[in-house]
Amino acid sequence: MTHVRRPREAAMSRPDLPTARERRAEHRARADYTGGVYGSMLAASVVIGAGALGDYPRAELVALLLVTGLVFWVAHVHAQLFGARLAQHPLNRRTVLHVCRDEWPIVKAAVPPAVAVAVSPLLGLDVSGAAWLALSVAVAGQVGWSVAAARRAGASWQLMAVTASVNLLLGLLIIVFKLVVTH
């Protein structure tokens, strides 16, 4: 009697196929933090734009940060799927989910500044103070994402310090721009 292997059994018996755990570990090792750095800079820019237009209620600033992050995430997913990816291979569910997951740091980067605005009343901050807190959190996120990327890539501590410094400088330029625009 011949035993017919089911697909799962076949995959389990083939040592050349990675397990789900190995695939997740490989994905984490290849993770691209560009979206996180970009999303943090985007959040900082949103805070500056909102401040330059006048004082917004906190709820509107939180919504603006999150919705902007989502809109740019959709734009990046669209660009990846219908730009580079479509030319290389046809679209399928796996590819779409992969691109959505890879671009998700853009949205994740908007969350800490939005939370900072949301909790700012607990710190006794007015709307202007909330905007400064959100801007500071966005810049800190930008530096953090860049260091995480460098670390994940196996960079030396010197290179991690350089990327942190460059991103801090970019964040400070955004802050200087806020000072110039609002004064």
N, C-alpha and C positions, 0 to 999 in steps of 0.2 A: 504494500500500500504506500503510495507516494503522499508525503505530507506537503501541503501547499502553505508556504509562509505568507502570513499577512504582512502588509507593508511595514507596520511598526516592528514586527519581529525581524524583518529583513534589515531595517535600518539599525536595529539594536545589534545585529550580528556583524555589521560592517564597521570595522575599526576606523576606516577612512572618513566616515561621516561624523561631523561634530555634533555633540549633544546640544540641547537647548541651553544649558548652562554655559557651555563653551562658546556658543554663538552670542549670548548676551555679554560675556566677558570680552569677546572680540569686538563687539559693537562699542563697548565702553572704551576699549583701548584705541579705537579709531574715531572716537567722538570728536566732533568739530565744535569748538567753542566760539567760532566766529559769530554765530547768531547771538550768543550771550553778550559779547562785547558790543556788537552792533545794537542789540536791543537796549542795553544800558545807555548807550549814547543817544539812542532815539528817545528814551524816557527822559533823559536830561534835557533834550531839545524840546520835548513837549512841555516840560515844566517851565522852561524859559519862554516859550511861545505863549503859554497861558498867563504867565506873569506880565509879559509885555502888553497883553491885551486888557489887563485889569484884573482885579481880584475876583476869582471864581469861588463859589462855595466848594467845600471839600468834596462833596459827593460828585460834583461835576468834574473836578480834577481827577479823582479816582477813576471815574468812568472814562475820561479822556485818555488817561494812561493805558488802561486795559484795552479799550477799543482800538486805540492806535497800534498797540502791540499785536492785537489780533489781525487788524487789517494788513499790517506789514508782513505778518506771518503768512497770510493767504497770498499776498503778492509774491513773496519769496517761493512759496510752494508752487504757485502757478508758473513762475519763471523757471524753476528747476524742471518741472514736469513738461512744460511745453517749449522749453528752450533746449537745454543741453540733453536732457534725458530722452526726449522724443526722437531726437536725431540718432541716438545710440541704440535704442531698443524700444519695442512697443510698450505701451502702458498696460499695467495690470494692477490688481489690488495690492499686491505685495510692494510694488514699486511706489505706488501712491502713499501707502502707509509708511514706508521707509523715508520718503521725502518729508512727509508731515512730521514724523518724529525727529528727523535731523534738523528741521527748521524751528522746532518748538522752543529752543532757548530764547528766541526773540520774544515770545510771550512770557516765558519764565522771568526774563530780566525786567519786565514791567511790573511784576508783582511786588517786589520789596519797596520800590518808591510809592506804589499805590497804598500799600499797608502803612507806610510811614505817614502818608497824608491822613489815612483813616484813624490812626491812633494819636495824631498830633493834638487833639483836644485834651487827651489824658495827660499830655506833657505841658499843658497850659499855653500852647502856641496858637497865635492867630493864623489867619490864612497865609499871610506873608511868611511867617515862621514855618508853616507847614510846607510851603513851596521850597524854602531853603533846606529843610530837612529832607524832602524828597530828592532834591538836586544832589545833596551830599550822599544819600543812599545810592542814587544812580551812579555817581562817580565811583564810589566804593565798589559797587557791583562791577563796573567796567574794569577796574583794576583787578578785582577778584577773578573774573572770568578769564582775563588775559594770563594771569599767573597760573590758573588751573590748566589752561591750554598748554602753556610752556612746560608745566610739570608733567602733564600727561604725555607730552612729546619727548620727555626725557631730557629736557634742557638742564644745563648746569645752573647752580644758584645764581651765578653772575648773569646769565641770560634771563633768568626769571626776574632778577632785579632790574634789568634793562627794560623788559616788557612792562613791568609794573611802573617804572618811571615814565616811560613814553605814554602809557595810558593815563597816568596821573596828570601828566602835562596836558594831554588832550582834554581831560576833565577840567583842569584849572582854566584852560582857554575858554571852555564853555561857561564856567563861572564868571570869568572876566567879561565875557560877552553879556551875561545877565546883568552885571554891574553897570556896564556901559549903556545897555538898552533901557534899564529902569532908572537911570539918573541923568 
